[in-house]
Amino acid sequence: NSDGVLSAAEIGSVTIINCAYRNNISDLKGIEYFTALTTLNCVNNKLTVLDVSKNTALTELTCGENQLTALDVSSNTALTYLSCDDNKYTISPADDGTFDLSTLPGSFDMSKASNWVGGNVEGNILTLDNGVSKVTYKYDCGRGNPKTFTLVFARISGDVNGDGILDAKDLLYMRRYVADIEVGIKMDMTAADMDGDGEVTPADCLLLRKTLAGVIDVKAIDKRI
């Protein structure tokens, strides 16, 4: 009725909510009151938690490109379409490369997570593999919907192609750049500046070579870590 306030009747009549690509929504608290909701599209925002347990009429849910670490659609018996691709949550591992998964937001349930790539899990502790900048896992969202979620952390110095792994490709790209030869990719210049002096030089190439050889730990020389 254009009075600026949603009445109970108006809330009860809403069947579609599209708040996609706002890129600034971090909370959908109150969504539980929209019990007639059949379609929710909240893709490309900053959600870390999404509770749709009360939205039992939902048939379509699109919640990708957020920061979700878990999702439970076990109560959404009418759901026929679910897309939650490319959810990435940033974590801060300890100096020993471990992270306590019990500190993740929302209702993350360790028993529903499997197929870890980029690290190993014992109890609630995730131990990262050497040289990775992200970890992926499958999460059982309920009703036969296992989905992939990603934990990312501060970029690794030297990972100039941004694939999450330090390898010979990164060294090749960096050497070509320093030699003023066409690199062929869009380099992460911040990652290439391994010593954090504001420039990409032969010294950075040397540091990457020593890191790959296991001679030095990248954390020992990166001024930004």
C-alpha positions as CSV (number, residue, x, y, z in Angstrom):
1,N,0.0,0.0,0.0
2,S,3.1,2.2,-0.4
3,D,3.2,3.3,3.2
4,G,6.8,2.2,3.6
5,V,6.0,-0.6,6.0
6,L,5.4,-4.2,5.2
7,S,2.3,-5.5,7.0
8,A,1.9,-9.1,8.0
9,A,-0.5,-9.6,5.0
10,E,2.0,-8.1,2.6
11,I,4.9,-10.2,3.9
12,G,2.7,-13.3,3.6
13,S,1.9,-12.5,0.0
14,V,5.6,-12.2,-1.2
15,T,6.6,-15.1,-3.3
16,I,9.8,-13.8,-5.0
17,I,12.7,-11.9,-3.5
18,N,15.6,-10.9,-5.9
19,C,18.4,-9.0,-4.2
20,A,21.1,-10.4,-6.4
21,Y,24.2,-8.4,-7.4
22,R,23.9,-5.8,-4.6
23,N,27.4,-6.8,-3.4
24,N,26.7,-5.3,0.0
25,I,24.1,-7.3,1.7
26,S,25.6,-9.2,4.7
27,D,22.5,-10.2,6.5
28,L,19.1,-11.5,5.5
29,K,17.7,-11.7,9.0
30,G,13.9,-11.6,8.8
31,I,13.7,-13.8,5.7
32,E,12.1,-16.4,7.9
33,Y,8.9,-14.3,8.1
34,F,8.4,-14.7,4.3
35,T,6.7,-18.1,4.6
36,A,5.1,-17.9,1.1
37,L,8.5,-17.3,-0.6
38,T,9.0,-19.6,-3.5
39,T,12.0,-18.0,-5.2
40,L,15.0,-16.4,-3.5
41,N,17.9,-15.0,-5.5
42,C,20.6,-13.4,-3.3
43,V,23.7,-14.1,-5.5
44,N,26.8,-11.9,-5.3
45,N,26.5,-10.4,-1.9
46,K,28.4,-10.7,1.4
47,L,26.3,-13.3,3.2
48,T,28.1,-15.5,5.7
49,V,25.0,-17.1,7.0
50,L,21.7,-18.0,5.3
51,D,18.9,-19.7,7.2
52,V,15.9,-20.7,5.0
53,S,14.6,-23.4,7.4
54,K,11.3,-21.5,7.8
55,N,10.9,-20.9,4.1
56,T,9.4,-24.3,3.4
57,A,7.6,-23.1,0.2
58,L,10.9,-22.4,-1.5
59,T,11.2,-24.1,-4.9
60,E,14.2,-22.1,-6.2
61,L,17.2,-20.9,-4.2
62,T,20.2,-19.1,-5.8
63,C,22.8,-18.0,-3.2
64,G,26.2,-18.3,-5.0
65,E,29.0,-15.8,-4.9
66,N,28.6,-15.0,-1.2
67,Q,30.8,-16.0,1.8
68,L,28.8,-19.0,3.0
69,T,30.5,-21.9,4.6
70,A,27.4,-24.1,5.1
71,L,23.8,-24.4,4.0
72,D,20.9,-26.5,5.2
73,V,17.9,-27.1,3.0
74,S,16.7,-30.2,4.7
75,S,13.5,-28.4,5.7
76,N,12.8,-27.2,2.2
77,T,10.9,-30.1,0.8
78,A,9.5,-28.2,-2.1
79,L,13.0,-27.2,-3.4
80,T,13.7,-28.2,-7.0
81,Y,16.5,-25.9,-7.9
82,L,19.6,-25.0,-5.7
83,S,22.6,-23.0,-6.9
84,C,25.3,-22.0,-4.4
85,D,28.4,-22.0,-6.5
86,D,31.5,-19.9,-5.8
87,N,31.0,-19.2,-2.1
88,K,34.3,-18.1,-0.6
89,Y,35.0,-17.3,3.0
90,T,38.3,-15.8,4.1
91,I,40.1,-17.3,7.0
92,S,43.3,-16.4,8.9
93,P,45.3,-19.6,9.6
94,A,47.8,-19.7,12.5
95,D,51.5,-19.5,11.8
96,D,51.7,-23.3,11.8
97,G,49.2,-23.5,9.0
98,T,46.2,-24.6,11.1
99,F,42.7,-23.3,11.5
100,D,40.0,-24.1,13.9
101,L,36.9,-24.9,11.9
102,S,34.6,-24.5,14.9
103,T,35.1,-20.7,14.6
104,L,33.3,-20.6,11.2
105,P,30.1,-18.6,11.2
106,G,26.6,-20.0,11.3
107,S,25.8,-23.6,11.6
108,F,28.8,-25.3,10.1
109,D,28.7,-29.0,11.0
110,M,31.9,-30.9,10.6
111,S,30.0,-34.2,10.1
112,K,28.6,-32.8,6.9
113,A,31.9,-31.8,5.4
114,S,34.0,-34.1,3.2
115,N,36.3,-34.3,0.2
116,W,38.8,-31.7,1.6
117,V,41.2,-30.5,-1.1
118,G,44.2,-28.4,0.0
119,G,44.3,-29.5,3.6
120,N,43.7,-32.3,6.1
121,V,41.2,-32.3,8.9
122,E,41.4,-33.9,12.4
123,G,38.6,-33.2,14.7
124,N,37.9,-29.5,14.2
125,I,41.4,-28.6,13.1
126,L,42.2,-28.0,9.5
127,T,45.9,-28.3,8.6
128,L,46.7,-26.6,5.3
129,D,48.9,-28.3,2.6
130,N,52.1,-26.5,1.8
131,G,51.9,-23.8,-0.8
132,V,48.1,-23.5,-1.1
133,S,46.0,-20.4,-0.7
134,K,42.6,-22.0,-0.7
135,V,40.8,-25.1,0.6
136,T,37.6,-26.6,-0.9
137,Y,35.3,-29.1,0.5
138,K,31.9,-30.8,-0.2
139,Y,29.1,-30.0,2.2
140,D,25.9,-32.0,2.6
141,C,23.2,-29.3,2.4
142,G,20.5,-31.9,2.8
143,R,18.0,-33.6,0.4
144,G,20.8,-35.0,-1.7
145,N,22.5,-31.6,-2.3
146,P,26.2,-31.9,-1.7
147,K,27.8,-28.5,-2.7
148,T,31.3,-27.2,-2.9
149,F,32.4,-24.4,-0.6
150,T,35.8,-22.7,-0.5
151,L,37.9,-21.3,2.3
152,V,40.5,-18.7,1.1
153,F,43.2,-16.9,3.0
154,A,45.7,-14.1,2.4
155,R,47.3,-14.6,-1.0
156,I,50.6,-16.5,-1.1
157,S,53.5,-14.4,-2.2
158,G,54.8,-15.8,-5.5
159,D,51.4,-17.1,-6.6
160,V,51.4,-14.8,-9.6
161,N,48.8,-16.7,-11.6
162,G,46.4,-16.9,-8.7
163,D,45.7,-20.7,-8.9
164,G,46.4,-21.2,-5.2
165,I,49.6,-23.2,-5.8
166,L,53.3,-22.1,-5.8
167,D,55.0,-23.9,-8.7
168,A,57.3,-23.6,-11.7
169,K,54.6,-21.8,-13.7
170,D,54.7,-18.9,-11.3
171,L,58.5,-18.7,-11.5
172,L,58.3,-18.7,-15.4
173,Y,55.8,-15.9,-15.4
174,M,57.7,-13.8,-13.0
175,R,61.0,-14.3,-14.9
176,R,59.3,-13.3,-18.2
177,Y,57.9,-10.2,-16.6
178,V,61.3,-9.1,-15.2
179,A,62.9,-9.7,-18.6
180,D,60.2,-7.6,-20.2
181,I,58.8,-10.5,-22.2
182,E,55.1,-11.0,-22.9
183,V,53.8,-13.0,-19.9
184,G,50.5,-14.1,-21.5
185,I,48.4,-13.8,-18.3
186,K,47.2,-11.1,-16.0
187,M,49.7,-11.3,-13.2
188,D,49.0,-10.6,-9.6
189,M,51.6,-8.0,-9.1
190,T,51.1,-7.9,-5.3
191,A,51.9,-11.6,-5.1
192,A,54.8,-11.2,-7.5
193,D,56.4,-8.5,-5.2
194,M,57.6,-11.2,-2.8
195,D,59.8,-9.0,-0.6
196,G,57.1,-6.3,-0.4
197,D,59.4,-3.5,-1.5
198,G,56.9,-2.2,-4.1
199,E,58.7,-3.6,-7.2
200,V,59.0,-6.8,-9.0
201,T,62.7,-7.5,-9.6
202,P,65.2,-10.3,-10.1
203,A,65.4,-10.4,-6.3
204,D,61.7,-11.6,-6.2
205,C,62.5,-14.3,-8.7
206,L,65.3,-15.5,-6.5
207,L,63.1,-15.6,-3.5
208,L,60.5,-17.6,-5.3
209,R,63.1,-20.0,-6.6
210,K,64.4,-20.5,-3.1
211,T,60.8,-20.9,-1.8
212,L,60.1,-23.6,-4.3
213,A,63.3,-25.4,-3.4
214,G,62.4,-25.3,0.2
215,V,65.4,-23.2,1.2
216,I,63.3,-20.5,2.8
217,D,59.8,-20.0,4.1
218,V,57.8,-17.3,2.3
219,K,56.5,-16.0,5.6
220,A,60.0,-15.2,6.7
221,I,60.6,-12.7,3.9
222,D,57.2,-11.3,3.1
223,K,56.9,-7.9,4.8
224,R,53.1,-8.0,4.4
225,I,52.5,-11.2,6.5
